[in-house]
């Protein structure tokens, strides 16, 4: 657990500030993620979780109700598709849907290529090229999808971050307006890009894979940069959790602007 994350989430709940954990990992269900967070000491409910698998299943239900899918993925994705009326098949599917997982093999690739060639549409839960692990990284959904794209000449449609489909759906769940919503994330290519595209407020935390020296090379920038969620919590505490964009910026410990995300009007923050 990132130090301070439990304290930050507990404060959101104590102040009745709505939030969602947005993840581009489609492997786990909402309840699985709640259980994992509980082992870390973070107490949340299933409704606080919003996954790319959920966003994908909702999108497909709107596109083709009660459709069929050939799935390369695990329980979280399969469960989301079932909940939205989709049948999982191994012949003549409407869609080939690819998510995270360790079940990826060439037999599945060959079957998927054949189905796409015969007209099935290619859907990716996200296009992240890799995923962090305790020791290093492993191939992500984007890397697996790239093999199918190269073999078929078909580009996948992705619903995960930074797709507006996923991020707007999460905002809608919270019942917030655009100017009331803040995205807090550690990845410029997904979290911050999605926030910029949707005109959410954005806070970049440097406790993930983004280094401060890399930020300047992006054409888009976060509204605020903090070292970690603990610093974000402390800054909000000093301001009595008032909207940070209405107050003068505070310098962080290293001199950089360290603005923080709360919300306007109803003082709500989405994570």
N, C-alpha and C positions, 0 to 999 in steps of 0.2 A: 504494500500500500504506500502511495505517496504520503509522506508525513503531513498531517493536517487535513487530509481529505475527509476523515471521519468527523472531525470537528466542523468542517465547512458544511457537509451534508446535514449534520444534526442541527445546525443553525438555520438552514433553509427550512427544515421541517418544523422547527420550533416557531419560526416566524411565519409559517404558512405561505412560503414562497414556492410556487409550483416550479418543478424542474423535471428534466428527463436526462437519463444517460443515453447518449446516442452511440451505437457501436456498428462498425462495418464488419464485425465478425458474425457470421450467420450460423455458426455451429450450435450455439446454445439457445434454449428457449428463455423466455422471460424468467420463469421460475428457476431455471438453472443458474442464471446470472445473479438473481437475488440470493441464492444459496452460496454462490462463490463470494459475493460481497460480504455476506454475513460472516463467513470464515475469516475475512480480513478485518471485521469489526465495523462494517458499514451497514446500518440498518435501513433498508428501503423496502418498498412493496413492488409487486409485479408491474403496476401501472407506471412506476417511475422508469421503466426500461423501454427503450424503443430501438429495435434492431433493423438492420438492412434486410433481413429475411421478412420481417413484418411489412416493411415498405414495399418489397418486391411482390409479396402475395396480394397486398391491397391493389397494387397497380395492375396485376394480371387479372384480378377479379373484375376490375372496371373495364379492361380491354376485352376480355372474353370470359364472361361468367360461366362457371362450371366447365372450365376447360381441362386439358390434360397436359402433363409435363413429364419429361424425362429429366431426372435430377441427378446432378453430380454434387453431392453435399451431404450434410449430416442432419441430426435430429431437429435442430432449430429451424432449418429451412423446410424440412418435410412437414413438421408440425404446423408451421405458418401457412403453408399451401393447403393442407387439409382443412384448417380452420376457415379458409376462405373458399371452400368448395371445389378445390382442385383434386383430380385423381392423378396418382403417380403411375405411369405406364412405361413399358419398355418397347413399345411399337407405335409408330405413327402418332407421335405427340404433337400438340399444337406448339409447344415451346420446349427448348432445351434450356434448363436453368442451372447455372453453375454458382456454387458457393464455396466457402472454406471447407477444408476437411482433409483427412489423411487417407481417404479411400480412393483418391485419384489414381488411375492406372491406365495403361494403353488400351485395355479392353473397353473401358468406358469411353475413352477418346475416340476409338474407332466407331463405336456405336453412335456417339454424338455426331461425329462428322457425317456419317451416313444419313442420319435423321435431318441434319441441317441441309445437306445436299438435296434431300427429298422435300424440303419446304418448311421444316420446323424453324421457328424464329429463335434466335440466340439471345438469352437474357443473362446478365451477370448481376449478382447481388451487390458487387462493388468491383472496382478496377485497381485496388491496391496491389502493387507489384510484390510486396512482401509483408510479413507480419512479424512483430517483435516476439522473441521468446526469452526465457530466463537467461539463456546463454548467448544468444545472437539473434538471428532472424531465420525465417523459413519462407518458402515461396507462398505468395498470397493468391487470392482469387484472380487478380489481374494477370498473373503469370500463367495460370492454368488456362484462362480464357484466351490468352494470346496464341496458344498452340492451336486452339480451335479456329480462331480468326485466320491464322496463317494457312491452315489446311483447307479452309472452305472459301476464303475470300469474303466472308461475311463479318461485318462489325457487330459486336455485341452492344445491346442497349443496357445501360447500368442505372439502377435506381438508388444505390447507396450514396453516402457522402462523397463528393459535394453536390450531388443531384438536388435541385430544388424540390423534387417530388418527395424525398425523404425529409428534408429539413422543414419544408412547409407543412407537411403532415404532422410533424412533431409540434410545431408551433400551434397548429389548429387544435391538437389534443390539449394543449395547455390553456387554450382560450385567450391567447394573447394577440395583440396587434404587432406588426413588424417593429415599431419603435419601442415596444415594451420587451423585446426579446434580445438576450445576449448569448452568444455562443462562446463557450470557454473550451479551448482545445489546445493540443500540443503539436498539431500538424498543419503546416501552411497549405499543402496541396488539397486537403480535404476540409478540415474544420474551418479554417480562416477563409479559404476561397469560397466555400458555400455561404458563409456569413456575409462576405462582401457582395456576392451576387444577389443575395436576397435583401441586402441593406439591413441586416441585423447589426447590432453592436457586437464587437468581437474583442476577446481577450486571449492573447497567446501566452501559454505557460511554457517555460523553458525546461520543464522536468521530463520531457519526452525526447523525441528524435530531432527536434529543431534546435540549432545552435544560434546564438545571437548574431554571430558574424555572417550567417547565411541569409538573414532576413532581408537585407538591403538589395539582394539580387532579384527579389520578386517585384513584379509591376504593381501588385496590390499589397496593402499593409494592414496589420491589425490596428484597432483603435488604441489598444493598450498592451503592454508587455509586462509580465511579472515572472519572477523566478519559479514560483510554484503556487499551488492552491493554498498553501499556508499563508503566503504573502498576500494573496487575494483576500483571504479571510481577515487578516489583520488590517488591511486597508479599509475594507468595508466596515469593520468594527469601529475604527477611528472616525468614520463618517456617519456613524449610526445607521448604516445600510441605506443611506440616501443615494439617489441616482448620481453616478460619478460624473456624468457629462454636464451636470448643473453646477459643479464645484470646481475650483482651481485644481490643476494637476499637482500631485505630490511627487517629489523625487523619490526614486527607489534607493536602496542601499548602495547601488553602484552608479547612481547619478542619472540613470535613464528614466524617461517618463514611465511611471507605473500607475496607470489608470486602471480602474477596476470596473467590473460589470455588476450592475444591479438592474433596476428597471425604472421606467418612467411611470407616472400615474399611480399604478397599484403596487409599486415597489416590488416587482416580480422579476425573477431571474431564471432563465432557462439554461441548463448546462448540457 
